[in-house]
Amino acid sequence: MRVIDAVSDKVICKPVKDNVSEGGIVIPDGAQQDPQDYATVLSVGGDVTSCKPGQTIVFHQQAGQTMLHDRQLLRVVKEEEIYGIIKEGE
């Protein structure tokens, strides 16, 4: 995959689809009620201070722009649109 670098206050991330319930039931996209999305950060602009590549972030479903890059669906969000960072094991 070609590298794509974010600029200024933008964060480029790859959405993580979590459409399986804790009980193992697959939930169709239309039935999901979560108003937020999760994504793994791929690149951050020079003005971004709150997250870094490799972290998982949470943001509103309507936030940012969806783009297709090397046949992968990516999301570009502004730093201010990020709700939080998922931290494992803490």
Backbone as numpy.savetxt, mean C-alpha at the origin, in Angstrom:
# Nx Ny Nz CAx CAy CAz Cx Cy Cz
12.13 -6.82 -12.92 11.29 -5.63 -12.92 12.17 -4.39 -12.92
11.80 -3.40 -13.71 12.50 -2.12 -13.71 12.21 -1.40 -12.41
13.17 -0.63 -11.94 13.03 0.11 -10.70 12.28 1.41 -10.98
11.41 1.78 -10.07 10.70 3.04 -10.18 10.90 3.77 -8.86
11.40 5.00 -8.93 11.68 5.78 -7.73 10.59 6.82 -7.51
10.13 6.94 -6.28 9.15 7.95 -5.92 9.84 9.31 -5.80
9.07 10.37 -5.94 9.61 11.73 -5.81 8.83 12.50 -4.74
9.45 13.53 -4.22 8.92 14.46 -3.20 8.21 13.72 -2.07
6.91 13.93 -1.88 6.19 13.35 -0.73 5.40 12.10 -1.12
5.78 11.45 -2.21 5.04 10.28 -2.71 5.64 8.97 -2.21
4.76 7.98 -2.07 5.16 6.63 -1.67 4.59 5.67 -2.72
5.45 4.85 -3.32 5.01 3.86 -4.28 4.97 2.52 -3.56
3.82 1.85 -3.66 3.65 0.61 -2.91 2.89 -0.43 -3.73
3.02 -1.67 -3.30 2.34 -2.79 -3.95 1.23 -3.26 -3.02
-0.04 -3.16 -3.46 -1.16 -3.56 -2.62 -1.08 -5.01 -2.17
-1.48 -5.23 -0.91 -1.55 -6.57 -0.33 -3.03 -6.89 -0.19
-3.49 -7.87 -0.93 -4.90 -8.25 -0.84 -5.06 -9.29 0.26
-5.79 -8.92 1.27 -6.06 -9.82 2.39 -7.53 -10.19 2.35
-7.88 -11.06 1.39 -9.28 -11.39 1.22 -9.64 -12.79 1.72
-8.89 -13.26 2.72 -9.20 -14.53 3.36 -9.44 -14.25 4.84
-10.59 -14.70 5.34 -10.92 -14.46 6.75 -10.05 -15.32 7.65
-10.10 -15.03 8.96 -9.32 -15.82 9.92 -9.72 -17.29 9.88
-10.96 -17.57 9.51 -11.43 -18.94 9.43 -11.11 -19.61 8.11
-10.46 -18.90 7.18 -10.06 -19.48 5.91 -11.07 -19.29 4.79
-12.10 -18.47 5.00 -13.11 -18.22 3.98 -12.64 -17.09 3.07
-12.70 -17.31 1.75 -12.31 -16.28 0.80 -13.45 -15.28 0.65
-13.13 -14.00 0.85 -14.13 -12.93 0.78 -14.00 -12.23 -0.56
-15.08 -12.21 -1.39 -15.00 -11.51 -2.67 -14.77 -10.02 -2.48
-14.10 -9.36 -3.45 -13.80 -7.94 -3.34 -15.03 -7.10 -3.05
-16.15 -7.40 -3.69 -17.37 -6.61 -3.51 -17.98 -6.73 -2.13
-17.64 -7.77 -1.39 -18.22 -7.99 -0.07 -17.37 -7.46 1.06
-16.16 -7.04 0.76 -15.28 -6.53 1.81 -15.77 -5.18 2.29
-15.73 -4.98 3.59 -16.24 -3.75 4.16 -15.15 -2.87 4.75
-13.90 -3.31 4.68 -12.80 -2.49 5.20 -12.64 -1.24 4.36
-12.63 -0.07 4.99 -12.44 1.16 4.22 -10.97 1.46 3.96
-10.08 0.54 4.33 -8.66 0.80 4.14 -8.00 -0.31 3.33
-6.87 0.03 2.78 -6.05 -0.92 2.02 -4.70 -1.06 2.71
-4.05 -2.17 2.45 -2.71 -2.43 2.96 -1.78 -2.56 1.76
-0.54 -2.12 1.91 0.41 -2.24 0.81 1.83 -2.29 1.36
2.71 -2.93 0.60 4.12 -2.98 0.93 4.83 -1.85 0.21
5.58 -1.06 0.94 6.28 0.10 0.37 7.43 -0.38 -0.51
7.48 0.12 -1.74 8.57 -0.21 -2.67 9.58 0.92 -2.76
9.08 2.17 -2.73 9.95 3.33 -2.91 9.33 4.54 -2.22
10.17 5.40 -1.66 9.68 6.63 -1.02 10.43 7.83 -1.60
9.72 8.95 -1.70 10.32 10.18 -2.18 11.24 10.78 -1.13
12.05 11.76 -1.54 13.03 12.37 -0.66 12.45 13.12 0.52
11.20 13.56 0.42 10.56 14.30 1.51 9.83 13.40 2.52
9.76 12.12 2.25 9.03 11.19 3.12 9.90 10.78 4.31
9.36 10.93 5.52 10.12 10.59 6.72 9.44 9.51 7.57
8.18 9.19 7.28 7.43 8.30 8.17 7.53 6.82 7.83
7.95 6.47 6.63 8.03 5.05 6.28 9.22 4.82 5.36
9.53 3.52 5.17 10.66 3.16 4.31 10.32 1.89 3.55
11.05 1.60 2.48 10.78 0.40 1.68 10.80 -0.87 2.54
9.86 -1.76 2.22 9.74 -3.03 2.93 8.67 -3.02 4.01
8.27 -1.84 4.49 7.24 -1.76 5.51 5.86 -1.91 4.89
4.89 -2.32 5.71 3.50 -2.41 5.28 2.74 -1.22 5.83
2.05 -0.50 4.94 1.32 0.69 5.35 -0.19 0.49 5.18
-0.95 1.32 5.87 -2.41 1.30 5.79 -2.86 2.67 5.30
-3.80 2.69 4.36 -4.35 3.94 3.84 -5.77 3.70 3.36
-6.52 4.77 3.13 -7.92 4.67 2.69 -7.99 4.11 1.27
-9.03 3.35 0.98 -9.20 2.75 -0.34 -9.20 3.78 -1.46
-9.69 4.97 -1.18 -9.77 6.01 -2.21 -8.49 6.83 -2.35
-7.50 6.58 -1.50 -6.27 7.38 -1.51 -5.40 7.07 -2.71
-4.69 8.08 -3.16 -3.67 7.91 -4.19 -4.19 7.54 -5.56
-3.26 7.09 -6.38 -3.53 6.69 -7.76 -3.03 5.28 -7.98
-3.79 4.51 -8.74 -3.36 3.17 -9.12 -2.64 3.28 -10.45
-1.55 2.53 -10.58 -0.82 2.53 -11.84 -0.35 1.12 -12.18
-0.14 0.89 -13.46 0.36 -0.40 -13.93 1.81 -0.21 -14.35
2.72 -0.98 -13.74 4.14 -0.89 -14.04 4.70 -2.29 -14.18
5.25 -2.61 -15.35 5.77 -3.96 -15.62 4.76 -5.04 -15.27
3.52 -4.84 -15.67 2.42 -5.78 -15.45 2.07 -5.99 -13.99
2.49 -5.07 -13.14 2.13 -5.15 -11.71 1.30 -3.93 -11.36
0.24 -4.16 -10.59 -0.60 -3.07 -10.13 0.05 -2.43 -8.92
0.37 -1.15 -9.00 1.00 -0.41 -7.92 0.11 0.75 -7.50
0.37 1.32 -6.35 -0.37 2.47 -5.84 0.60 3.55 -5.47
0.31 4.79 -5.84 1.11 5.94 -5.47 0.26 6.79 -4.53
0.72 6.95 -3.29 -0.01 7.74 -2.30 0.90 8.83 -1.75
0.28 9.91 -1.30 1.04 10.95 -0.62 1.28 10.50 0.81
2.36 10.97 1.39 2.69 10.60 2.77 1.54 10.96 3.71
0.89 12.08 3.49 -0.20 12.52 4.37 -1.43 11.62 4.29
-1.54 10.78 3.26 -2.67 9.87 3.11 -2.48 8.55 3.86
-1.29 8.34 4.41 -1.00 7.09 5.11 -1.54 7.17 6.54
-2.35 6.18 6.92 -2.91 6.12 8.27 -1.90 5.60 9.28
-1.14 4.59 8.87 -0.20 3.99 9.83 0.69 2.95 9.18
1.58 2.40 9.98 2.54 1.39 9.56 2.30 0.14 10.40
2.18 -1.00 9.75 1.97 -2.27 10.43 3.33 -2.75 10.93
3.43 -3.02 12.23 4.66 -3.54 12.80 4.39 -4.94 13.33
5.16 -5.88 12.85 5.00 -7.29 13.24 5.73 -7.58 14.55
5.11 -8.37 15.40 5.76 -8.89 16.59 6.06 -7.91 17.71
5.39 -6.79 17.74 5.64 -5.84 18.82 4.43 -5.73 19.72
